Amino acid sequence: MLDLKAKLAAAGLVSKADIERAEAARKGKAGKGKRPSGGPSEPRTPQLPVASLQGKPKGEIYEVVRRWIEQIRIDGSAAAPSDEAKAFHFSTAAGKIGRLVLEPDIAAQLEDGRAGLVSYMSNHGLAHAVVPAPAAQQLVQVMPLWLRVLAGDERAGLTEEKAETAKP
């Protein structure tokens, strides 16, 4: 009697019908996330509503971008780094050197252009995240200084000083 379902049923807390209904619901959810049989497909990245953010106050932009980055980031902000993780250095918008500790596969995605490193305003101040390259290209349309690293994109790594001199 090591099964939790059997223990709950023996205690009279659930009925056999309850167990069957819960198992059927669990099996129904398991099939929903499968890809269609038409072949492999790329995972869809949620789109940043660039057009609707143009001209909005900074607070609104920060909130939308923060929620969006939490959905799409690929660097796992909460997990402790493994023994294989290495320091990745980049320039900040203020012209200083920033550092993130990244897993080798994520660092490789940054180096070959499949991912980009972006800044964003978290609930605790300026933060950085690794996101898919298309997402980084969307973010630079709203906040140009927030694109820190993206292989092959000349807009990456722009500093506040360079941005000021580029303005007409």
C-alpha atoms as an extended CHARMM CRD file, in Angstrom:
* protein
*
       168  EXT
         1         1  MET       CA              0.0000000000        0.0000000000        0.0000000000  PROA      1               0.0000000000
         2         2  LEU       CA              2.6880000000        2.4720000000       -1.0610000000  PROA      2               0.0000000000
         3         3  ASP       CA              0.3870000000        4.2010000000       -3.5340000000  PROA      3               0.0000000000
         4         4  LEU       CA             -1.0060000000        7.5130000000       -2.2880000000  PROA      4               0.0000000000
         5         5  LYS       CA             -4.2470000000        6.9680000000       -4.1910000000  PROA      5               0.0000000000
         6         6  ALA       CA             -4.7530000000        3.6330000000       -2.4330000000  PROA      6               0.0000000000
         7         7  LYS       CA             -4.0340000000        5.1850000000        0.9580000000  PROA      7               0.0000000000
         8         8  LEU       CA             -6.5260000000        8.0050000000        0.3740000000  PROA      8               0.0000000000
         9         9  ALA       CA             -9.1660000000        5.5470000000       -0.8120000000  PROA      9               0.0000000000
        10        10  ALA       CA             -8.5700000000        3.2820000000        2.2080000000  PROA      10              0.0000000000
        11        11  ALA       CA             -8.9820000000        6.2560000000        4.5350000000  PROA      11              0.0000000000
        12        12  GLY       CA            -12.2470000000        7.1320000000        2.8140000000  PROA      12              0.0000000000
        13        13  LEU       CA            -11.0170000000       10.5350000000        1.6530000000  PROA      13              0.0000000000
        14        14  VAL       CA            -11.5410000000        9.8080000000       -2.0460000000  PROA      14              0.0000000000
        15        15  SER       CA            -13.6790000000        7.3660000000       -3.9530000000  PROA      15              0.0000000000
        16        16  LYS       CA            -12.6230000000        5.0800000000       -6.7800000000  PROA      16              0.0000000000
        17        17  ALA       CA            -14.6330000000        7.3070000000       -9.1560000000  PROA      17              0.0000000000
        18        18  ASP       CA            -12.6290000000       10.3500000000       -7.9790000000  PROA      18              0.0000000000
        19        19  ILE       CA             -9.3590000000        8.5390000000       -8.7060000000  PROA      19              0.0000000000
        20        20  GLU       CA            -10.5040000000        7.4800000000      -12.1770000000  PROA      20              0.0000000000
        21        21  ARG       CA            -11.7010000000       11.0030000000      -12.9830000000  PROA      21              0.0000000000
        22        22  ALA       CA             -8.3700000000       12.5150000000      -11.8760000000  PROA      22              0.0000000000
        23        23  GLU       CA             -6.3670000000       10.0030000000      -13.9330000000  PROA      23              0.0000000000
        24        24  ALA       CA             -8.5140000000       10.6680000000      -17.0020000000  PROA      24              0.0000000000
        25        25  ALA       CA             -8.0130000000       14.4210000000      -16.6150000000  PROA      25              0.0000000000
        26        26  ARG       CA             -4.2350000000       13.9570000000      -16.2280000000  PROA      26              0.0000000000
        27        27  LYS       CA             -4.0610000000       11.8070000000      -19.3660000000  PROA      27              0.0000000000
        28        28  GLY       CA             -6.0960000000       14.3860000000      -21.2880000000  PROA      28              0.0000000000
        29        29  LYS       CA             -3.6520000000       17.1700000000      -20.3830000000  PROA      29              0.0000000000
        30        30  ALA       CA             -0.6110000000       15.0960000000      -21.3420000000  PROA      30              0.0000000000
        31        31  GLY       CA             -1.6510000000       14.8810000000      -24.9910000000  PROA      31              0.0000000000
        32        32  LYS       CA             -2.3880000000       18.5930000000      -25.4480000000  PROA      32              0.0000000000
        33        33  GLY       CA              1.2420000000       19.7360000000      -25.5380000000  PROA      33              0.0000000000
        34        34  LYS       CA              2.3250000000       17.3590000000      -28.3000000000  PROA      34              0.0000000000
        35        35  ARG       CA              3.3980000000       18.6570000000      -31.6800000000  PROA      35              0.0000000000
        36        36  PRO       CA              1.2480000000       17.9530000000      -34.7050000000  PROA      36              0.0000000000
        37        37  SER       CA              2.2920000000       14.9240000000      -36.7190000000  PROA      37              0.0000000000
        38        38  GLY       CA              3.2330000000       17.1060000000      -39.6960000000  PROA      38              0.0000000000
        39        39  GLY       CA              6.8900000000       17.1380000000      -38.5830000000  PROA      39              0.0000000000
        40        40  PRO       CA              9.0380000000       19.1230000000      -36.1980000000  PROA      40              0.0000000000
        41        41  SER       CA              8.2340000000       22.7600000000      -35.7430000000  PROA      41              0.0000000000
        42        42  GLU       CA              9.9930000000       25.6700000000      -34.0970000000  PROA      42              0.0000000000
        43        43  PRO       CA              8.5850000000       26.7110000000      -30.7270000000  PROA      43              0.0000000000
        44        44  ARG       CA              6.6090000000       29.9400000000      -31.0110000000  PROA      44              0.0000000000
        45        45  THR       CA              8.0060000000       32.8910000000      -29.1210000000  PROA      45              0.0000000000
        46        46  PRO       CA              5.4020000000       35.2710000000      -27.7010000000  PROA      46              0.0000000000
        47        47  GLN       CA              5.5230000000       38.5460000000      -29.6100000000  PROA      47              0.0000000000
        48        48  LEU       CA              6.3030000000       41.8760000000      -27.9830000000  PROA      48              0.0000000000
        49        49  PRO       CA              3.5820000000       44.3940000000      -28.9450000000  PROA      49              0.0000000000
        50        50  VAL       CA              6.1010000000       46.8480000000      -30.4130000000  PROA      50              0.0000000000
        51        51  ALA       CA              3.5890000000       49.1120000000      -32.1610000000  PROA      51              0.0000000000
        52        52  SER       CA              1.3970000000       49.5170000000      -29.0880000000  PROA      52              0.0000000000
        53        53  LEU       CA              4.4020000000       50.3500000000      -26.8710000000  PROA      53              0.0000000000
        54        54  GLN       CA              5.6020000000       53.2380000000      -29.0360000000  PROA      54              0.0000000000
        55        55  GLY       CA              4.9920000000       56.5070000000      -27.1840000000  PROA      55              0.0000000000
        56        56  LYS       CA              3.8940000000       54.8520000000      -23.9260000000  PROA      56              0.0000000000
        57        57  PRO       CA              5.2710000000       55.9850000000      -20.5530000000  PROA      57              0.0000000000
        58        58  LYS       CA              8.3990000000       54.1700000000      -19.3860000000  PROA      58              0.0000000000
        59        59  GLY       CA              6.5780000000       52.4940000000      -16.4910000000  PROA      59              0.0000000000
        60        60  GLU       CA              4.1380000000       50.7840000000      -18.8420000000  PROA      60              0.0000000000
        61        61  ILE       CA              6.9380000000       49.7040000000      -21.1820000000  PROA      61              0.0000000000
        62        62  TYR       CA              8.9350000000       48.3160000000      -18.2550000000  PROA      62              0.0000000000
        63        63  GLU       CA              5.9550000000       46.2710000000      -17.0250000000  PROA      63              0.0000000000
        64        64  VAL       CA              5.1170000000       44.7760000000      -20.4280000000  PROA      64              0.0000000000
        65        65  VAL       CA              8.7540000000       43.9810000000      -21.2210000000  PROA      65              0.0000000000
        66        66  ARG       CA              9.3320000000       42.4740000000      -17.7620000000  PROA      66              0.0000000000
        67        67  ARG       CA              6.3860000000       40.0630000000      -18.1100000000  PROA      67              0.0000000000
        68        68  TRP       CA              7.4040000000       39.2170000000      -21.6840000000  PROA      68              0.0000000000
        69        69  ILE       CA             11.0240000000       38.4560000000      -20.7610000000  PROA      69              0.0000000000
        70        70  GLU       CA              9.9340000000       36.2500000000      -17.8650000000  PROA      70              0.0000000000
        71        71  GLN       CA              8.0480000000       34.1100000000      -20.4210000000  PROA      71              0.0000000000
        72        72  ILE       CA             10.7630000000       33.8210000000      -23.0600000000  PROA      72              0.0000000000
        73        73  ARG       CA             14.1250000000       33.9290000000      -21.3040000000  PROA      73              0.0000000000
        74        74  ILE       CA             16.3050000000       30.8900000000      -21.9030000000  PROA      74              0.0000000000
        75        75  ASP       CA             18.9510000000       31.3640000000      -19.2200000000  PROA      75              0.0000000000
        76        76  GLY       CA             16.9230000000       30.2090000000      -16.1980000000  PROA      76              0.0000000000
        77        77  SER       CA             17.2720000000       33.0730000000      -13.7430000000  PROA      77              0.0000000000
        78        78  ALA       CA             16.4870000000       31.0950000000      -10.5850000000  PROA      78              0.0000000000
        79        79  ALA       CA             18.6450000000       28.0070000000      -11.0390000000  PROA      79              0.0000000000
        80        80  ALA       CA             22.1140000000       27.7740000000       -9.5420000000  PROA      80              0.0000000000
        81        81  PRO       CA             24.8500000000       27.4530000000      -12.1730000000  PROA      81              0.0000000000
        82        82  SER       CA             26.4460000000       24.0690000000      -12.7570000000  PROA      82              0.0000000000
        83        83  ASP       CA             30.1560000000       23.3190000000      -12.4750000000  PROA      83              0.0000000000
        84        84  GLU       CA             30.5130000000       23.7420000000      -16.2620000000  PROA      84              0.0000000000
        85        85  ALA       CA             29.1100000000       27.3000000000      -16.2360000000  PROA      85              0.0000000000
        86        86  LYS       CA             31.4750000000       30.0700000000      -17.3040000000  PROA      86              0.0000000000
        87        87  ALA       CA             31.5540000000       33.8250000000      -16.8970000000  PROA      87              0.0000000000
        88        88  PHE       CA             30.2700000000       35.7480000000      -19.9150000000  PROA      88              0.0000000000
        89        89  HSD       CA             31.3710000000       39.4000000000      -20.1280000000  PROA      89              0.0000000000
        90        90  PHE       CA             29.5550000000       42.1660000000      -21.9880000000  PROA      90              0.0000000000
        91        91  SER       CA             29.4310000000       45.9630000000      -22.0910000000  PROA      91              0.0000000000
        92        92  THR       CA             26.6180000000       47.7950000000      -20.3330000000  PROA      92              0.0000000000
        93        93  ALA       CA             24.8440000000       50.8660000000      -21.6860000000  PROA      93              0.0000000000
        94        94  ALA       CA             26.8840000000       52.9550000000      -19.2420000000  PROA      94              0.0000000000
        95        95  GLY       CA             30.1090000000       51.6690000000      -20.8450000000  PROA      95              0.0000000000
        96        96  LYS       CA             31.0710000000       49.3890000000      -17.9580000000  PROA      96              0.0000000000
        97        97  ILE       CA             31.7260000000       45.6500000000      -18.0650000000  PROA      97              0.0000000000
        98        98  GLY       CA             28.9280000000       43.3380000000      -16.9460000000  PROA      98              0.0000000000
        99        99  ARG       CA             29.1860000000       39.6340000000      -16.2100000000  PROA      99              0.0000000000
       100       100  LEU       CA             26.7300000000       36.7470000000      -16.2430000000  PROA      100             0.0000000000
       101       101  VAL       CA             27.4830000000       33.1420000000      -15.3700000000  PROA      101             0.0000000000
       102       102  LEU       CA             26.0550000000       31.0530000000      -18.2120000000  PROA      102             0.0000000000
       103       103  GLU       CA             25.8230000000       27.3860000000      -19.0440000000  PROA      103             0.0000000000
       104       104  PRO       CA             27.9440000000       26.3290000000      -22.0600000000  PROA      104             0.0000000000
       105       105  ASP       CA             24.9520000000       25.6780000000      -24.3390000000  PROA      105             0.0000000000
       106       106  ILE       CA             23.4910000000       29.1350000000      -23.6600000000  PROA      106             0.0000000000
       107       107  ALA       CA             26.8840000000       30.8210000000      -24.1870000000  PROA      107             0.0000000000
       108       108  ALA       CA             27.1900000000       28.9540000000      -27.4950000000  PROA      108             0.0000000000
       109       109  GLN       CA             23.7680000000       30.2560000000      -28.5760000000  PROA      109             0.0000000000
       110       110  LEU       CA             24.9500000000       33.8140000000      -27.8060000000  PROA      110             0.0000000000
       111       111  GLU       CA             28.1600000000       33.3230000000      -29.7620000000  PROA      111             0.0000000000
       112       112  ASP       CA             26.5250000000       31.9230000000      -32.9010000000  PROA      112             0.0000000000
       113       113  GLY       CA             23.6180000000       34.4100000000      -32.9550000000  PROA      113             0.0000000000
       114       114  ARG       CA             20.7220000000       32.1190000000      -32.0210000000  PROA      114             0.0000000000
       115       115  ALA       CA             20.2270000000       34.1280000000      -28.8210000000  PROA      115             0.0000000000
       116       116  GLY       CA             20.7960000000       37.6550000000      -27.6170000000  PROA      116             0.0000000000
       117       117  LEU       CA             21.6100000000       39.2570000000      -24.2840000000  PROA      117             0.0000000000
       118       118  VAL       CA             19.2410000000       42.0540000000      -23.3040000000  PROA      118             0.0000000000
       119       119  SER       CA             18.8280000000       44.4400000000      -20.4120000000  PROA      119             0.0000000000
       120       120  TYR       CA             15.4360000000       45.1390000000      -18.8890000000  PROA      120             0.0000000000
       121       121  MET       CA             13.9930000000       46.8370000000      -15.8630000000  PROA      121             0.0000000000
       122       122  SER       CA             13.0990000000       44.1400000000      -13.3350000000  PROA      122             0.0000000000
       123       123  ASN       CA             11.1840000000       44.7440000000      -10.1130000000  PROA      123             0.0000000000
       124       124  HSD       CA             14.5700000000       45.1800000000       -8.4110000000  PROA      124             0.0000000000
       125       125  GLY       CA             16.3340000000       47.4060000000      -10.9480000000  PROA      125             0.0000000000
       126       126  LEU       CA             18.2660000000       46.8190000000      -14.1330000000  PROA      126             0.0000000000
       127       127  ALA       CA             18.6930000000       43.1330000000      -14.9460000000  PROA      127             0.0000000000
       128       128  HSD       CA             19.9370000000       41.0280000000      -17.8600000000  PROA      128             0.0000000000
       129       129  ALA       CA             18.5370000000       37.9600000000      -19.6030000000  PROA      129             0.0000000000
       130       130  VAL       CA             19.3580000000       35.7040000000      -22.5410000000  PROA      130             0.0000000000
       131       131  VAL       CA             16.4610000000       35.5150000000      -25.0080000000  PROA      131             0.0000000000
       132       132  PRO       CA             15.9840000000       34.0360000000      -28.4910000000  PROA      132             0.0000000000
       133       133  ALA       CA             17.4590000000       36.2250000000      -31.2560000000  PROA      133             0.0000000000
       134       134  PRO       CA             14.0640000000       37.1860000000      -32.7710000000  PROA      134             0.0000000000
       135       135  ALA       CA             12.9450000000       38.4180000000      -29.3530000000  PROA      135             0.0000000000
       136       136  ALA       CA             16.0890000000       40.5150000000      -28.9510000000  PROA      136             0.0000000000
       137       137  GLN       CA             15.4190000000       42.0820000000      -32.3600000000  PROA      137             0.0000000000
       138       138  GLN       CA             11.9020000000       42.9870000000      -31.2450000000  PROA      138             0.0000000000
       139       139  LEU       CA             13.0870000000       44.5620000000      -28.0020000000  PROA      139             0.0000000000
       140       140  VAL       CA             15.6520000000       46.8030000000      -29.7200000000  PROA      140             0.0000000000
       141       141  GLN       CA             12.7920000000       48.4450000000      -31.6390000000  PROA      141             0.0000000000
       142       142  VAL       CA             11.2920000000       49.6420000000      -28.3440000000  PROA      142             0.0000000000
       143       143  MET       CA             14.3860000000       50.2350000000      -26.2100000000  PROA      143             0.0000000000
       144       144  PRO       CA             17.5690000000       50.4640000000      -28.3610000000  PROA      144             0.0000000000
       145       145  LEU       CA             19.9620000000       50.6070000000      -25.3940000000  PROA      145             0.0000000000
       146       146  TRP       CA             18.6610000000       47.3200000000      -23.9860000000  PROA      146             0.0000000000
       147       147  LEU       CA             20.2180000000       45.1260000000      -26.6880000000  PROA      147             0.0000000000
       148       148  ARG       CA             23.5880000000       44.2250000000      -25.2130000000  PROA      148             0.0000000000
       149       149  VAL       CA             24.8010000000       41.2360000000      -27.2820000000  PROA      149             0.0000000000
       150       150  LEU       CA             23.4950000000       39.8260000000      -30.5720000000  PROA      150             0.0000000000
       151       151  ALA       CA             25.9620000000       38.3890000000      -33.0710000000  PROA      151             0.0000000000
       152       152  GLY       CA             25.7350000000       40.1080000000      -36.4380000000  PROA      152             0.0000000000
       153       153  ASP       CA             23.5830000000       43.0380000000      -35.2730000000  PROA      153             0.0000000000
       154       154  GLU       CA             25.3010000000       46.4410000000      -35.2910000000  PROA      154             0.0000000000
       155       155  ARG       CA             22.7370000000       47.8420000000      -32.8280000000  PROA      155             0.0000000000
       156       156  ALA       CA             24.0340000000       45.5740000000      -30.0480000000  PROA      156             0.0000000000
       157       157  GLY       CA             26.2230000000       47.0900000000      -27.3590000000  PROA      157             0.0000000000
       158       158  LEU       CA             25.1880000000       50.6890000000      -27.9650000000  PROA      158             0.0000000000
       159       159  THR       CA             26.2420000000       52.9340000000      -25.0780000000  PROA      159             0.0000000000
       160       160  GLU       CA             24.4250000000       55.9920000000      -23.7530000000  PROA      160             0.0000000000
       161       161  GLU       CA             27.2560000000       58.2060000000      -25.0010000000  PROA      161             0.0000000000
       162       162  LYS       CA             27.0430000000       56.8470000000      -28.5610000000  PROA      162             0.0000000000
       163       163  ALA       CA             23.2570000000       57.1070000000      -28.5140000000  PROA      163             0.0000000000
       164       164  GLU       CA             23.4550000000       60.8050000000      -27.5720000000  PROA      164             0.0000000000
       165       165  THR       CA             25.8840000000       61.6030000000      -30.3990000000  PROA      165             0.0000000000
       166       166  ALA       CA             23.7390000000       59.7000000000      -32.9170000000  PROA      166             0.0000000000
       167       167  LYS       CA             20.6390000000       61.7960000000      -32.1800000000  PROA      167             0.0000000000
       168       168  PRO       CA             20.0580000000       64.6960000000      -34.6250000000  PROA      168             0.0000000000
